[in-house]
Amino acid sequence: MNQIAKGNTAEVYEYGDGLICKLFYSGYPDDYVKHDFYNATVLEKSGVRTPKAYKIITENGREGIVYDRIAGEELYHKFNEKNEISYDVWIDRFAEFHKQLLQCRVDDVMSYKDFLKMFATDKETIAKIELLPDDNCLIHGDFHLGNVLVDKDDNLVLIDMMNVCKGPALYDVARTYFLLGNDTVIQSKYIERMGYTLEDIMPYLDVILAVRDKEMAR
């Protein structure tokens, strides 16, 4: 198989005609692979444009998931021109795509509170998490410019389903705001397009920051 991408948890390979395999590194927990596959099927059923997940396979002792291959590029490439028109057009589309996702409702995925508590290391943070509201918006948990592809027809396509859960829309907005932090122009335009302020998302940012180091170390 020819490698076409590499990430923190897996490598992506060509896998036959029109397919790719997200092949996780040796020792990656089997439950996490199944969780990723299940989340991908939930996203597909929601109507949000995302690659279809077909099956879990094993290659040379490593587990992987076979998906449709999307011919295109990561959305962040569209910002390379660094001009105001490009920023506005693509931030508008990015925000509208996120709003489409957050309009979906789901019950049969992990609660965002349970997700956060997996990485909380102190009672104070756990208490803050418990005080946050519950909801059943379908949230991606990793909605950023590298996980949104632009296909050959200029459609936006969402990938990487490991952090999918349910909760308030504001939680996912806060995560995206945090993940866009390396470009403050995009960050500020994004939250404006979503119709929120920094004050609105601050309670969620607080716990996201508190657990981030442990989350990244998993």
N, C-alpha and C positions, 0 to 999 in steps of 0.2 A: 504494500500500500504506500502511496505517496503522501507525505505529510504536507498539509497546507496551512496549519496554524498550531500554536502552542500556547497554553495558559497555565494558571497556577495549579489546577487539579487534573488537567487532561491535555492530550494532543488530539488534533483533528486530522483525519486522513481521508483521502478519496476512498470510496467503497462502491465500486461498480458504477453503472450508468445512472447519473443523476442523484447519487446518494453520497453521504459522508458518514464517517464513524467518529464519534467523540469517544476516544479511548482513554480511560482514566489510568493514572499511574499505578504501578504495583503497590498493593497494600491499601489502596483507597477503599474505605468501608463499603461492603456490599449493600448495606441499608441505604447509604447515601445515593448509590447508583439507582436503586429502585425508586427512591424518593424523587430523584431528578426525572426519571422516566414517567412516573405517575403525574408529576406536576406538568410535564409537557403535554400529556393527554388532556389534562384539565384545561390548559390554555387553548389547545386546539378546539375543544368543544365550546369554548366561550365565544368564538367567532373572531377573536383577535388574530391578525395575520401572523402566523408562526410556522416554522417547519414541522411537518408531520414526523412524529417519532414512531418507528416501526417495531423495534425489538431490542432486547438486551442480548449482546453476544459476548463470547470470551475469545480473546486472541493472545496466544502466548502467555497465558496466566493472568491477563489483564481484562477487566470487564469494560464494555463499551456500549454505547447506544447508537443505533443506526437511524439517521434522519434524512429527509429530503435535503438535497444540496441547493442553496440559494446562490444564484449567480449575481454578484453585486459586491458592495464594499461597505465597511463600517461608516456610520453617519458622520463620525468626526472628520473624515476626509473632506466632507463638503464645506468645512470651515477653514480650509487651508488658504483660501483666497484672501481671508482677513478683510473683507469689505462689508459695509453695513447692510447692503442688500442681501448678500448671502446669509449673514447672521439672522436677519429678520425672517426671511423665507423659511429657513430650515428650523429655526427655533419655533416658529409658528406651527410647523408640521410636527415637530417633536412633541410639543405641548399638547396638540390636538390628539396625537396618537396615545399619549399617556392618559388623557381624559377619557378616551374610548375604552381603555383597559379598566379604568377606575369606575366606570359605569356598570361593569359586570358584577354580579353577586354570586357568591359561592359559599357552601357550608362544609364541604368535605375535603378541606385542606387544613394545614396547621394554623393555629392562631398566631398572630405576630407577637403576642405576649409570650407564648411558649417558646417561640424562636429566640426572642431577646433573652429570656431567662436561661437559655442554654449557655449563654456567655457571660451572664452577670456573676460577679465574684464577691459582692458584698450585699448586706441586707438593705442598705440605703437605696441602692440601685433597683433591687427587686421590688422594694416598696414603691418607688417611683413608677415602675412598670405597671404594677397592679392598679395604681390610681388613674392610669390612662384609660380612655373609653374603649369599649368593644364595638365592633362593626363587622360586616361581612363583605366589604369591597374586595374584589380580587386584586391583590397587590403583588408586584413583581419582586420587589426587594433589591433589585440591582439594575434599575432602569437608567442607563446612561448611554452616552454616544457610541460606546464600543459594543453595546449589546442591542443596538438597533441597526439593522442593515438596510441599505437602499438597493433594491433589486434592479434588474435590467429595465424594468418598466417604471422606475422611480417610485415604486411602492415601498413603504416602510414595513419591515419584518422584525419581529421581536425574537431574540434567542436567549439561551442560558436561564434555565428554570429552577435552579437549585434553591433559591430563596423565596419562591412563591409561597404566599400565605394569605390569610384573610385578616382584615382589620380596617381602621379608618383610612380614608383617602389621604388625609394629612400626613400619616406615617410614611407612605410611599413618596409623597412630595418632599418630605423632609430628607429621606434617604437620597433621592435624586439630587436635591439641592446640595447635600454634603458631597456626593460623588462628583458633582460638577465644579468643585471648589478650586481646581487647578486653572480655571478660566472664569474670572469673576464677572466678565461681560456676559458670557453665556448664562452663568448662574443667576445673575440679576434679571436678565430678560426672561429666563425660564419661569422664575417664581411669579413675575409680573403677569406672564401669559396664563399661568395657572390660576390667577386671581387671589393669591395669598400674599401675606407679608411674613417677614422674618419672625415677628412676634407670634403669628399664628402657629408656626412650626416649631418654635423653641422648645416646648416640653418634649417633643419627639427627638429633636436634635440632641438634647441633653442626655437621653438614654442611649441613643445611637453612638455618641462619642464615648460614653462610659464603657460600652462593651466592645468597641471596635477592635482593639488590639487582640482580644481573645478570639473574636470572630475570625480575624484574618489568620490566626495561628492554627485554625482547625485543620 
